[in-house]
Amino acid sequence: MSLEPGAFEPAPEPNPEPNPEPNPERPGEWMTIDGTAYRCVVLCFLFSSRKRVDEEPERSVLLGLKRTGFGTGRVVALGGKIDGRESAVEAAVREVAEESGIELAPDALHHAGRISWSFPDQPTWNMTAFLFTADAGSADPTASEEIEPRWYGVGSIPWDAMWRDAPYWIPTLLDGRPVDAHIVMERDNEGVASAVLR
Protein backbone atom coordinates (compact mmCIF):
# COMPACT_ATOMS: atom_id res chain seq x y z
CA MET A 1 0.00 0.00 0.00
CA SER A 2 1.45 3.37 -1.00
CA LEU A 3 0.72 6.39 1.14
CA GLU A 4 0.80 10.04 0.25
CA PRO A 5 3.34 12.19 2.11
CA GLY A 6 1.76 13.40 5.32
CA ALA A 7 -0.62 10.40 5.52
CA PHE A 8 0.60 8.04 8.20
CA GLU A 9 -0.58 4.73 9.51
CA PRO A 10 -1.51 4.71 13.19
CA ALA A 11 1.27 3.52 15.46
CA PRO A 12 1.04 -0.20 16.23
CA GLU A 13 0.04 -1.45 19.68
CA PRO A 14 3.04 -1.65 22.01
CA ASN A 15 4.84 -4.98 22.12
CA PRO A 16 3.97 -6.60 25.47
CA GLU A 17 7.61 -7.74 25.79
CA PRO A 18 9.59 -4.95 24.12
CA ASN A 19 13.29 -5.33 23.47
CA PRO A 20 15.45 -3.37 25.90
CA GLU A 21 16.08 0.14 24.60
CA PRO A 22 19.67 0.33 23.30
CA ASN A 23 22.01 2.89 24.76
CA PRO A 24 21.40 5.96 22.56
CA GLU A 25 24.84 7.32 23.44
CA ARG A 26 26.78 4.26 22.21
CA PRO A 27 24.37 2.05 20.26
CA GLY A 28 27.04 -0.05 18.52
CA GLU A 29 27.10 -0.98 14.84
CA TRP A 30 23.91 -3.11 14.90
CA MET A 31 20.82 -3.35 17.05
CA THR A 32 17.83 -5.65 17.16
CA ILE A 33 14.35 -4.17 16.98
CA ASP A 34 11.43 -6.59 17.34
CA GLY A 35 13.69 -9.48 16.39
CA THR A 36 15.10 -7.81 13.25
CA ALA A 37 18.67 -6.58 12.82
CA TYR A 38 19.24 -2.93 11.85
CA ARG A 39 22.54 -1.23 11.05
CA CYS A 40 23.06 1.86 13.22
CA VAL A 41 23.74 5.08 11.32
CA VAL A 42 23.65 8.81 11.95
CA LEU A 43 22.20 11.63 9.87
CA CYS A 44 23.04 15.26 10.55
CA PHE A 45 21.12 18.23 9.16
CA LEU A 46 23.16 21.44 9.24
CA PHE A 47 21.33 24.75 9.08
CA SER A 48 22.42 28.25 8.16
CA SER A 49 20.85 31.56 7.23
CA ARG A 50 22.28 32.33 3.81
CA LYS A 51 21.83 35.79 2.29
CA ARG A 52 21.06 35.82 -1.40
CA VAL A 53 21.79 38.83 -3.59
CA ASP A 54 19.24 41.59 -2.91
CA GLU A 55 17.19 39.27 -0.72
CA GLU A 56 16.57 38.65 2.95
CA PRO A 57 18.57 35.82 4.55
CA GLU A 58 16.95 32.45 3.95
CA ARG A 59 17.11 29.50 6.33
CA SER A 60 18.99 26.78 4.48
CA VAL A 61 19.85 23.14 5.09
CA LEU A 62 22.98 21.34 3.91
CA LEU A 63 22.31 18.25 1.79
CA GLY A 64 24.54 16.50 -0.69
CA LEU A 65 24.53 14.54 -3.93
CA LYS A 66 25.78 11.04 -3.12
CA ARG A 67 28.66 10.19 -5.46
CA THR A 68 29.52 6.68 -4.22
CA GLY A 69 28.10 3.87 -2.10
CA PHE A 70 24.56 3.34 -0.85
CA GLY A 71 22.19 5.87 -2.43
CA THR A 72 24.52 6.93 -5.26
CA GLY A 73 22.87 9.59 -7.42
CA ARG A 74 20.43 10.74 -4.73
CA VAL A 75 20.42 13.92 -2.67
CA VAL A 76 20.84 12.89 0.97
CA ALA A 77 21.61 14.25 4.41
CA LEU A 78 25.19 14.04 5.67
CA GLY A 79 25.91 10.93 7.70
CA GLY A 80 26.85 7.29 7.70
CA LYS A 81 27.58 4.21 9.76
CA ILE A 82 28.51 4.21 13.43
CA ASP A 83 31.92 2.58 13.70
CA GLY A 84 32.82 0.25 16.56
CA ARG A 85 32.21 1.79 19.95
CA GLU A 86 32.05 5.45 18.92
CA SER A 87 29.03 7.33 20.19
CA ALA A 88 26.28 8.53 17.88
CA VAL A 89 27.48 12.12 18.43
CA GLU A 90 31.07 11.17 17.65
CA ALA A 91 29.91 9.42 14.46
CA ALA A 92 27.91 12.48 13.38
CA VAL A 93 30.85 14.85 13.97
CA ARG A 94 33.18 12.52 12.03
CA GLU A 95 30.79 12.00 9.11
CA VAL A 96 30.07 15.72 8.71
CA ALA A 97 33.80 16.48 8.66
CA GLU A 98 34.54 13.66 6.19
CA GLU A 99 31.71 14.53 3.83
CA SER A 100 31.71 18.34 3.93
CA GLY A 101 34.93 19.52 5.60
CA ILE A 102 32.85 21.29 8.28
CA GLU A 103 34.23 20.71 11.78
CA LEU A 104 31.59 20.66 14.50
CA ALA A 105 32.07 20.58 18.25
CA PRO A 106 30.15 17.68 19.81
CA ASP A 107 28.13 20.05 21.98
CA ALA A 108 26.94 21.88 18.83
CA LEU A 109 24.79 18.89 17.86
CA HIS A 110 21.19 18.58 18.99
CA HIS A 111 19.34 15.26 19.11
CA ALA A 112 16.45 15.32 16.63
CA GLY A 113 14.98 11.83 17.06
CA ARG A 114 15.29 8.49 15.35
CA ILE A 115 13.98 6.77 12.22
CA SER A 116 14.27 3.20 10.99
CA TRP A 117 13.88 1.72 7.52
CA SER A 118 12.93 -1.86 6.67
CA PHE A 119 13.76 -3.26 3.23
CA PRO A 120 11.76 -6.53 3.00
CA ASP A 121 13.62 -7.71 -0.10
CA GLN A 122 17.06 -6.50 1.08
CA PRO A 123 17.13 -6.98 4.87
CA THR A 124 20.87 -6.23 4.96
CA TRP A 125 19.85 -2.66 4.05
CA ASN A 126 17.72 -2.27 7.20
CA MET A 127 18.89 0.80 9.11
CA THR A 128 18.05 2.80 12.18
CA ALA A 129 19.29 6.39 12.13
CA PHE A 130 20.04 8.66 15.06
CA LEU A 131 19.16 12.16 13.87
CA PHE A 132 20.95 15.38 14.72
CA THR A 133 20.74 19.05 13.80
CA ALA A 134 23.37 21.75 14.13
CA ASP A 135 23.86 25.41 13.29
CA ALA A 136 26.69 25.67 10.77
CA GLY A 137 26.94 29.46 10.99
CA SER A 138 28.72 30.78 7.91
CA ALA A 139 30.72 27.61 7.23
CA ASP A 140 31.18 26.70 3.59
CA PRO A 141 31.26 23.00 2.72
CA THR A 142 33.77 21.38 0.41
CA ALA A 143 33.07 18.37 -1.78
CA SER A 144 34.41 14.96 -0.80
CA GLU A 145 34.84 11.75 -2.74
CA GLU A 146 31.50 10.55 -1.37
CA ILE A 147 29.33 13.68 -1.24
CA GLU A 148 28.91 16.90 -3.21
CA PRO A 149 27.36 19.15 -0.54
CA ARG A 150 25.09 22.08 -1.31
CA TRP A 151 22.91 24.50 0.64
CA TYR A 152 19.18 24.36 -0.13
CA GLY A 153 16.56 26.80 1.09
CA VAL A 154 14.14 24.93 3.35
CA GLY A 155 11.39 25.91 0.91
CA SER A 156 13.37 24.52 -2.04
CA ILE A 157 14.19 20.96 -0.99
CA PRO A 158 14.78 18.77 -4.10
CA TRP A 159 12.28 16.07 -3.09
CA ASP A 160 12.30 14.40 -6.51
CA ALA A 161 16.06 13.78 -6.25
CA MET A 162 15.84 12.17 -2.79
CA TRP A 163 14.73 8.80 -1.48
CA ARG A 164 10.94 8.57 -1.81
CA ASP A 165 10.43 8.38 1.95
CA ALA A 166 12.02 11.82 2.53
CA PRO A 167 8.77 13.86 2.30
CA TYR A 168 7.18 11.68 4.99
CA TRP A 169 9.50 12.68 7.82
CA ILE A 170 12.00 15.42 6.88
CA PRO A 171 9.35 18.21 7.11
CA THR A 172 8.88 17.28 10.78
CA LEU A 173 12.61 17.74 11.39
CA LEU A 174 12.67 21.01 9.40
CA ASP A 175 9.86 22.29 11.64
CA GLY A 176 12.05 21.67 14.68
CA ARG A 177 9.99 18.76 16.01
CA PRO A 178 11.58 15.44 17.07
CA VAL A 179 11.21 12.54 14.64
CA ASP A 180 10.12 9.05 15.72
CA ALA A 181 9.37 7.14 12.55
CA HIS A 182 9.47 3.74 10.87
CA ILE A 183 9.43 3.34 7.10
CA VAL A 184 8.81 0.05 5.27
CA MET A 185 9.96 0.17 1.68
CA GLU A 186 8.22 -1.52 -1.23
CA ARG A 187 9.67 -4.75 -2.61
CA ASP A 188 11.33 -2.73 -5.39
CA ASN A 189 13.36 -0.93 -2.65
CA GLU A 190 12.21 2.40 -4.12
CA GLY A 191 8.62 3.13 -3.12
CA VAL A 192 7.17 3.47 0.39
CA ALA A 193 4.93 0.59 1.49
CA SER A 194 4.09 2.13 4.88
CA ALA A 195 5.17 5.05 7.00
CA VAL A 196 4.52 5.41 10.72
CA LEU A 197 5.31 8.72 12.39
CA ARG A 198 4.62 8.79 16.11
Secondary structure, 3 states (H helix, E strand, C coil): CCCCCCCCCCCCCCCCCCCCCCCCCCCCCEEEECCEEEEEEEEEEEEEEEECCCCCEEEEEEEEEECCCCCCCCEECEEEECCCCCCHHHHHHHHHHHHHCCCCCHHHCEEEEEEEEECCCCHHHCEEEEEEEEECCCCCCCCCCCEEEEEEECCCCCHHHCCCCHHHHHHHHHCCCCEEEEEEECCCCCCEEEEEEC
